[in-house]
Amino acid sequence: MRNTFFATALFAVIALSVPAYAQSEEDVMAQIESLHGKSAEFGESFGLLQDAFLFGDPVTIADLGVYPLTVNANGESYDILEAQDLVDNFDSLLTPQTISALSSQDYGDLIVTSDGVGFANGALWMALVCVDDSCTDSTWGIISINN
């Protein structure tokens, strides 16, 4: 009985320490569609964002931001009030490690929750945000960056 308990405990430890395998793009799209809608639009924003990080284009990244945008960097939290502030301070607000992780983000490794979609283990979050006061239209935007 005691050996069974230890074997079960050992199996649980091993199972929990094995990394989860990536989901398929289709599974991620289905989760986004189910929780938020506009999964096709998310796919377009994902492509823009990944290209912007890959090619060093802070203007496109800033254009996808929802302001005020919270950026956690250098052990502090900053409220970025407008796109130009992010562009002007891009190199001090995003670490090279964060930029690298975001530029190589795999679609299947995105985090999908009811709050939004997380990139690079939560280094950046996007969500659907209302375009007008009645919220009859919405668009995907960056709501936080965490280094």
DAVEN-V795627 format. One record per residue. D_FIRST is the distance of its C-alpha to the first C-alpha in Angstrom with 1 decimal. Layout:
D_FIRST
D_FIRST
//
This chain:
0.0
3.8
5.5
5.1
6.4
8.9
9.9
10.6
12.5
14.3
15.4
16.6
18.6
20.1
21.0
22.7
24.6
26.2
29.6
30.5
33.0
36.4
37.5
40.5
43.9
44.1
40.8
42.1
45.5
44.0
42.0
45.2
47.2
44.8
44.6
48.1
50.3
52.8
50.4
53.3
55.1
51.9
51.9
55.6
54.8
51.8
54.2
56.9
54.5
52.9
56.4
57.7
55.0
55.3
59.1
59.4
61.1
60.5
63.1
61.1
58.0
60.0
61.5
58.1
57.4
57.4
59.4
58.8
55.9
53.3
52.6
50.2
51.3
51.9
49.7
52.0
52.4
55.7
57.3
59.3
62.1
63.6
63.1
65.6
63.7
60.6
62.9
64.7
61.6
59.3
58.7
57.8
55.6
53.4
51.8
52.1
48.3
48.4
51.3
49.6
46.4
48.5
50.7
47.9
45.9
44.3
44.7
41.1
39.8
41.6
39.8
40.9
40.5
42.6
44.5
45.6
44.8
43.5
44.5
43.1
40.0
42.2
45.2
47.5
47.3
49.5
50.0
52.5
55.3
58.2
61.6
63.7
63.5
62.8
59.9
61.1
60.6
57.9
57.1
54.3
54.7
53.0
51.9
50.3
49.9
47.3
47.5
//
